[in-house]
């Protein structure tokens, strides 16, 4: 995205892959929820994560030891210019789908168009910027763009390439349990909807000898087992039915790993550091609905959340709070008033920015006890927004309507439910009636796609190279268009201007300033009640599983597990 690639043209492998890792063995992961589709590229249905990760290949591939640099995958070359107003991909000779049919330029063109018009809404932002697409040779295609966007050649290079012939007799957007015919290292082997899915390594994978894949995709089988909730899944891990467990809770990591398999060496414990941004994990507030369209109400909801107490109860007080969407990285907003280029970028929107965006915004800190200081601030904000207590202490507006709302949760989230229970007690003291509704995963997907909630839990992962996905997260189109990831309903000219700047600039400094400015606008918008993040990933690992000593900057994120792991007694 900026500067030169870190790896030379004669690279022999990615730096965090072990070229000599043996092939064989299996790894089993635990997932909560279920699945009812094997097509992860459409809005309908819920598909297992592994389908995209393991079975489908893209023209270019990431090196997860760089913020955003791509190397040749299905494509043998990529061409663009300084302004990046076009990109041309040339396919490798010998690229094949899992059924041994060749990957053709027709498959590439069909995949781009079909994903952009019939696929999940996350594909449409980039597709809308494609002016023309044409084959320029038997193995090459050129796309020209409607507007400046330096990230587009990279985004399109990461689009999944699917087999056109598989969809000649059926609609692409219809949910299906027919496995996709991909060109990746694995194929779907066996599955039972909602219970498990098993992927088998393709021994004849066409790309196995490419340097960019050396030392990767080592397991013969990768399996995902699905459970109703995390507690049941953890018991399955303790019993030896799951190979790797990511422990999200710092307190449990300290006091719940003294079971026999750890004591006798069948399971080892590892802490894997990372350098990725904190992202956002918390309760997101739906501003499409009153009274949450008033920033003062949202501010009150944030002040009522006693982070210090909840963190102590859930984590033993061991986790740091998320302070911004890009915290834990150089891209995060700086404390205090906006300065220099960040201020210059935000200044044209001063009249529309929420309070704190320019002058400085920070999350409230509890003083302990009953969080009285923050509760008083919350009460004042609610009163300013027109909510006053009645004779019973319940808040009502001028029309006599009570302040009440629902926290929508997906089943199988006991920790989030515990957080919500403590939060609801605090809201009740303010005179707000809140309740939790738990629904099954399929219903949850349907309701969240339609933005049919007041407040819900969300996790928004952020990378060191934010770009076009930010339109999907915060673009105003997502206020009404279903299925985007703009769950809070952000509708901000300042936010969209910062996204535009980060996509158009060729300056790394301006890019950083635009992300910091975006971070300010989002935090001051008070769209979420932030929880905490873990600066390390805590992994409990079954005997025989190994990974290289060299870790990528993203730690154990995609590109690490299971890609570069292997099994060896």
N, C-alpha and C positions, 0 to 999 in steps of 0.2 A: 504494500500500500504506500509506503514511504521508503526512500533509500534503495539499497541493493539487497538481494537475497543473501542470507547468511551462508548458505551452502554452495559450494562450487559446482560447475557443470559436471565434473567427474566424481561427484559424491558417490559413496558406496552404500550409505544407509542414513537414516535420520539419526541425529546424535543421541537420542534416548532409546534407540532400539539395539538389541544384541543380535548381531548377524549370525552368531553361532548358537542361538537358542534352539533346542530340540523341538521336533514336532510330536504331537500326540497328547493323550490325556483328555480330560474334560474339566469344565468349570461350571458350577451351578450358582445362579444368582437368585435372590428373593425379590419379588415385587409385590406391592400391595395393590389391591383392586383386581382388574381383569382386562380382557380384551374381547372384541367381537368383530374385528376386521384384521386383515393382513395387508391393508393398503394405508400407509401412514401419510400419504400425500393428498388426502381429500378431507373435507370437513366432516363427512358422515363416518360414524363409528369411531372406535378406539383401537389403535394398533399397538403391538409391543414395540418398545424402543429398538430392539435388536434388528428388526426388519430393515430399517434404514441404515443402521450402523454396519451390518454384516453382509447384506445380500445385494446391495445396489451400489454402483460405482458412478463417480462423476468425472468430468473432463479433467479437472485439476484437483489436487489434494493438498491438505494443510500439513505444515510442520508445526506441531504444537509447542515447539520451543521458540517460536517467533510470534509476535502479536498478530500479524496477518501477512504471511507470504505463502504463495501457492506454487506447487511444483507439478510437473506433468503426470497425469493419471491416464484416463482413456485417451486424452489428447497427447500427441507427440510434440506439439508446439502451439504457442499462442502468440498472436501479434496484435499490438495496439500502437497508439501514437502518444505524443506528449500530452495532448488534451484528452485523450481517452474517449473520443467521441465515436469509436467503433472498436470492435474486437473480432478477431478471426481465429477460429480453432481448426486445427488439422488433426484428424483421428489417427491413432496408431494403426498400422497394419497388424492384423492378427488379433485385435480385440474381439472377444467373443462373449456371448451370453452363456448362462449355465447350461442351456440345451445345445450348446456348440454352434448355434447360428451366429453369423458375424454381426457385430455392432456396426450399423451403417450410418451415413450422414442423414439419411431419411429418419432413422430412429432419433437422432439428436434434434432435428428440426421439429419433429412431431412432439417430442418430450417438452421442448421449450414452449411451444404453442399451447399444448394441452394443459400443462401445469399452470400456465399463465391465464388460461381462460376457464378451465374446469377444475383446477386443483384447489388446494387449501388457499384461503385468502392471503396467507403469508407469501405466496409466490407472485401475487398480482402487482405489488408496488413496483418491482423491478420490470416486470413484463410491460407495464404501462409506459415505460420509458424507452421501449424498443420501437424505433421508427420503421425499420425494414430488416428482414432476415432472408438471406438467399444463399444457396449452395454456390460456391465458387470453384468447385472441383469435385472429383469423385469422393474425396475424403475431407472436404473443408467446407466451412460455413462462416459467413460474415454477418454480424449484427451491427447496425448503426443506431445511434441513440437520439432521442428527441431533445435532451437537455444535458448540461454538465453533471456528471456524477462519476467521480474517479473510482468509486468502488464497484461500479457495474460490471466491468470485465471479470473481477474476482467473484462477485456474487453469481454471475451466470456460469462461471467455471465450476461452481460448487453445486449446480443444479443436478439432481439425479437423472440419469439417462435410462429410460425404460424401453421395453420392447414394444414397438407399435403393433406388431402382429398379434400380440396377446389380447389387444382390445379392439380388434376388428369387429367382433360380434357382440360386444357389450359396452355399456356406457362407463366411461372412466370414473365418473363421480359417484357411482353406486358402490356402497360398502359391500365387501366380498371377503370370504375366507379362502379364496383361491390364491396360493402364493404367487408373488410377483416373479417373473423371469428376469433376473438381474445379471449383472456382470461382475458382482463382487466375490469375495473369497469364500462365502458360505451360501448354502441353500437351506430353505426350510425343510426339515426332515419329518418330524412328527409334532402334533399339537392337539390339545383339547381346549376349546375356547374357555377362557376364564381360569384354566388350571395350569397349563404349562405350554411352552413352545420350545422346541429343540432345533438347533441349527447344526448342520453337518458341514465340515470343511470340504471344499471341492478340491480333490487331489490334482485335478487337471486345470486349475485356475490359470488363465492365460497370463496374468500379471505377477505370478509368484516370484519371478526372477528379476523384476524391476528393482533397482536400488532403493527407490522411495518406499518399497514394501518389504525390504530385506529385514529379517528377524521379527516379522509381525505375523499375526494370524496363525498362531502356533497350535492351538487346541484343536483336536479332532471334533469335539462337540462343545458347544456353548448352549446352555439351557437356562431358561428363566421359569421359575416356579412362582405361581401367584397365590397370595394369601389374603384373607379377609382384613387382617390388620397387622401392624408391625410387631406386636407382642407375640403373636402366633408364629410369625416368620422368624423371630429371634430364637424361639424355642426349637424350631426346625434347624437353625444353624447350630445351636448347642448340641443337638442330637446327631450332628454330622451330616445332615441332608443338604446343607448349603455350604458353598466353598469359601465365600468371602462375605464379610458383613461390614458395612459402613456404619459406624456408631455416630449418630447425630448429637447425642446428649453427653455433655462433658461430665456430668455427675455420674451417670451410669458407667462411663469409661473408667472412672476411678473405683467404683464400688461393686460393679456387676460382672466382672470378668475374672472371677476366682473359681469358675466351674472346672470339672476334671480335665476337659480337653486342653485347657490352657495350662493347668498344673503339670500335666504329663507331656507337654510338647506337641500334641497333635494340632494345636492352634497357637500361632504366634501373634503378638500385637505390634503394630507399626503405626507411627505417626508420620504422615507424609505432608510436608509443607507445600505451600503453593504461593504464587504471586498474583493470582487473579483478583479482580475487584470483588468486594463483598456482595454486590448485587442487592436485591431487596427481598426480604422474607418478612411477612407480616400480614396484618389485616388490611385489605384494600377497600376503599370507600367508594361507592358508586355515585358519582356526582351527577348522573343523569336524573336522579331522584331527589325531590325535596325531602328533608331539609339539608341534604348533604351537598347541595349546590351552593351553599353558603360556607365560605372558608372559615368563618368564625365557629360554626358548628363543628367542622372538621378539626379545627384547632382545639376545641374543647375535648373532643374524643381522644386526641393525642395526649392532652394533659391528664386525662383521667386514667390513662394506662400507666400503672406504676411499674415501670420496667425493672427497677432495682429489686423490688420485692418478688416479682414474677421470675426474674432471672435467678434469684436465690432459691426459690421453691423448685424450679424446674432443673436448673443447671448447677446448683450450689454456688451461684454467683461467679462462675468461672469463665463465662463467655463475654466478649466485648459486644457492645451494642452496634448495630448498623447505624451509622451517622449520615450516610448518603448512598445514592445508588451506585456510585463508583468509588466508595470508600476502600481503604486498604490498597490504594494505587495512586499513581501520580495524576490520574485523570479526575480524581475526586475534587469536589469544591473545597476551597480553602476557608478556614475560619475567618470571621469578621467581615467587613464590607468588601464588596467586589472591587478589584483594582485592575489597572492597566487594560489589557485587551479584553479581558472578561467583562469589565465594566463597559467598554466601548461597544461590545457586541449586544449587551442587554439594554444600553441607554435608550435606543429608539422605542423600546417597549415599556419605558418606565411607568407610563400612566396605566398600563394594563397588567403589570406584574403584581403578584400577590405580595403582601408585606413581608419584608425580610430578604427578598431575592437580591436586592442591591445593597441594602444596609447590613445584611448578615442574618442568618437564621440558624438556630441550633435547637435540638430537641430538649425538652424539659428534663431536669434531673430531680428525682424524688429526694426529699429530705429525711426519708424514713418514716416509721410510724404509719399513719393513715394517708400519707401523701397530701397533707392538708393544704400546703401552699399551692400546689398545682391544682387541687380541687377547687380552691377559691378562684384561681384564674379561669378554670373551666366554667364555673358558675357565672362569672362576669361576662365571658364571651357568649354564653348562651343567652344571658339577659340582653346583651347588645343585639343579638340576632332575633329577639322577640319571644324568648321562651322563659316564662315565669312559673314558679311553683304555685299550685292550687292549695286548697286547705289541707289536703292529704300529703302535700310535698311532691306531688307528681308534676312534671313540667308540661305546660300547655302553651300553645300559641294564642294569638288574638282571637282566632276562630274557635278556640276551645279544644282543639285537637291535641291529643297527648303525643309526647315525643317517645316513640317506640320503634324498634326495628328488629330485624332478624339477621343473625350471623349464620350464613349457609356454609356447611362443612361437608366434605366428602367422608363417607364411612372409612374407618381404618386409620384415623388420625388421633389417637388417644392423647398425645402431647398437646396438640393444638386445641383439643377439647378442654384439657385442663387449663390452658392459658385463657381460653374463652370464659371458663367458669369463674376464674378470679377477676377477670375484666368486668364481667356482668355484675358482680357484687359491687364494684366501684361505681359503675354506671347507675346502679340502683340508688346509691347514696346521693347521687346528683338529681334523682327524680326521673331518670331515663329507664324505660322498660325495654330490656333487650333479652332475646332468647336465641337458643341454638337450634338449628334444624339440620340433622344429619340425613343424607340421602346416598343412595348407591352410586358408584362411579359413572354409570351410563346416564343416570338422571343429572348428575352433577355436570357432566360435559354438556348436556343439552341446555341446562339452565345458564351455565357460564357463557356458552357461545351466544346465547340470546340476551346476556347481561341482565338476567332475571334474578337479581339479588340486591340486598341493601349493603351488606358487608360480607366479605368472604376472605379466606386465606389464599394468599398467592405467593409464589416464589418466582422472582425475575432474575435469572442469571445474566451477568454482564461480562463481556470480554474486554481485553485490552485494545480491541479494534472495533468499537461500536460504529455502526453505519446504517445501511438500509433497514435492518431489522427494527431500528428505532421508530421508523414510520409505523410499523405494525404495532409497536408497543404504545406509542403516544400520538399518532397522527389523528387529525380531526375526523378523517373518514371513518375511523373506528367508533365514533360516537354513535352512529346508527348502523353501519354495516356489520352484520353478525359475523362471529367467528374470528375477529381480530384479537390481538392480545392487549388491546387498550381497555382493560377491565375497569379502570376508574373513570373512563369517559373524558380524558384530557382533551381540551379544546382550546389551544393556546397558540396565538401567532408567534410568540417568543420561542416556544418550544420548537415549532416547525422551522423557524428561521435558524435556530442553532443546528438542527439536523441538516438543513440545506447547506449551511456553512461547512460542517464537518465532511460532507460529501463532495463539495466543490473545491475546497482549498487544496493546494499543492504544498502548503507549508505545515510542517509538523507542529510548529509552535501555535499557529492559528487553530489547527485541529485540536490540540490539547485545551486551548482556551475555550473553544466552542463546546467541548464536552463538559468542562467545568461550569460553563454558563448554563448548559442544559441541566446539569445536576442541581444547580441553584434554583432554577425555575421549577423543577419537579419537587424538590424538598420544600420550598416555600409554598408550593401549591397544596401541601398537606393532603396528598392523595392516599397516603398509607400510614398505618400505625406500625412502625418498624420493630422487629424483634432483635435478634442477634445473629452473628455469623461465627464460623469457626475458622481461624487462621491456619489450621492444619486439618487434614482429613485423618480420621481415626479408623484404621482398618484391622479387623481380626481375620487372619488368613489361615486356611487349612494347610496342613503339612503337605509338602510337595509342590506348592505353587511359589513361583519366583518372579521377580521383576528386576530390570537393570538398576544399577546403582545411580546412574545418571537420570535425573528427573527433568521433565519438561517444565517450562515456567508455569504452565497451568496445573501442575501437580497431578492429581489423580482424575482430572477431568477427561473428556473425550480425547483419544489419542494415546491413552496410557493403559487403562483397564477396560476391556481385556486385550487390546491390540498388541502390546509388546510383552505381555506376560507369557509364561510357559510352565509346563509341568515336568518335574524331574524328581525322582525319589532321592 
